Amino acid sequence: MSRSILVLGTNAGQADLIRHLRARHWRVIGCSPVPDEVGQRFCDVVEAVDIADLEALEAVARRHAVDLILSVASDVAMRSVVALSERLGLPHFHDSAFVALLDDKAAMRAFLAEHELGAVPFRRVRRLEEAEGWRQFPCVVKPVDAQGQRGVERVDEPGALAAALVRAMAVSRSGCAIIEAFLDGVELSCNLLIAGGEVRLQLLSERLVHQAPAMGVPRGHLVPPVGVSQAEQEAAHDLVGRILRVMGHPDGALYVQMIVTSDGPRIVEIAPRLDGCHMWRLIALAQGVDLLDMMVTCLTGEAPASGVPNEIGEEPEADRQGCPVMELMFQRAPPGTIFDSGNFPPPDDAIYHEFRYGDGERIRAVNGSLDVVGYYVRPWS
């Protein structure tokens, strides 16, 4: 019997999920108000519905009698996935309260501070006068509830703070911003899958980022990390473990971003989903385990794959250290320009490469500075 799934969003991140589901013989209904996104090529049906409009989404879900609602790579979509699944009684990871906590960067900062989990000085700002008295520079200004590095700026002196806050609040869904102490160090991500209260995968990757003006926008990722010591990696795992214990080991995928500072690892953000950078593919090629498949398998109630390479499991340390380092690197171009694949040749040693555009297509504005047109995976050197 054919199963139907509603996928919220049809961009490049969702395209990975959609292709995976089609390969598993799911009938895929994609939802997005944006025409011609790459994931729409692989859907059985596309509904031009706003992924934040729960009433419209419920009508679509009921009309197609879907068995599951899912998304990856999008915080906006995950709020709708969970809320709609709760409303319709469908299987899902996490709950709306947990998703709302992680979606609000200031609330998440307060939670970490309350539990003494690598606290970082911060302040929520709804009006500019609430920033008065902030004296810690450099600092970082962000919208409390946006993604894709939109509205994120480093501020080095007090005179630039107000303008940065105005820009961040302008792209915040709630109109709020957050000021945080600037964290200097190597960026790590921790890719997690929890099922039945058991950590099935907890794996670190190194996040390579651009500096200003595209601050925090990823250049690529490395698995395993190379820019931090084994002791620093163990400290990062320990911090993630303490966070999971406080959170009660919530079933589902989690994506944790950290910066390893001179005072130890500090959390940048926690997302209740898979990342938006195709990390599952890098992990699969570097470690031999398909995190995307594991997530779908766990959600549908099938037995998770056994023998998962797990950095905190029983695999011998020597074996983990022997894994080759693999890199996933993005190819980027300014939004609004016309894509020409001849300008982005993949390296000769790439073992996977993919473009998001065809020749002659105009590059969409996503983060507004440097947008992804393709990516490749190859051995790191």
Secondary structure as GFF3:
##gff-version 3
##sequence-region A 1 381
A	DSSP	beta_strand	3	8	.	.	.	ID=ss1
A	DSSP	alpha_helix	12	23	.	.	.	ID=ss2
A	DSSP	beta_strand	26	31	.	.	.	ID=ss3
A	DSSP	three_ten_helix	38	42	.	.	.	ID=ss4
A	DSSP	beta_strand	45	47	.	.	.	ID=ss5
A	DSSP	alpha_helix	54	63	.	.	.	ID=ss6
A	DSSP	beta_strand	68	70	.	.	.	ID=ss7
A	DSSP	alpha_helix	75	88	.	.	.	ID=ss8
A	DSSP	alpha_helix	96	103	.	.	.	ID=ss9
A	DSSP	alpha_helix	105	114	.	.	.	ID=ss10
A	DSSP	beta_strand	122	125	.	.	.	ID=ss11
A	DSSP	three_ten_helix	128	131	.	.	.	ID=ss12
A	DSSP	beta_strand	139	143	.	.	.	ID=ss13
A	DSSP	beta_strand	153	155	.	.	.	ID=ss14
A	DSSP	three_ten_helix	158	160	.	.	.	ID=ss15
A	DSSP	alpha_helix	161	170	.	.	.	ID=ss16
A	DSSP	beta_strand	177	181	.	.	.	ID=ss17
A	DSSP	beta_strand	186	195	.	.	.	ID=ss18
A	DSSP	beta_strand	198	209	.	.	.	ID=ss19
A	DSSP	beta_strand	218	223	.	.	.	ID=ss20
A	DSSP	alpha_helix	230	247	.	.	.	ID=ss21
A	DSSP	beta_strand	252	261	.	.	.	ID=ss22
A	DSSP	beta_strand	264	271	.	.	.	ID=ss23
A	DSSP	alpha_helix	279	287	.	.	.	ID=ss24
A	DSSP	alpha_helix	291	299	.	.	.	ID=ss25
A	DSSP	alpha_helix	317	321	.	.	.	ID=ss26
A	DSSP	beta_strand	326	333	.	.	.	ID=ss27
A	DSSP	three_ten_helix	341	343	.	.	.	ID=ss28
A	DSSP	beta_strand	352	355	.	.	.	ID=ss29
A	DSSP	beta_strand	371	379	.	.	.	ID=ss30
###
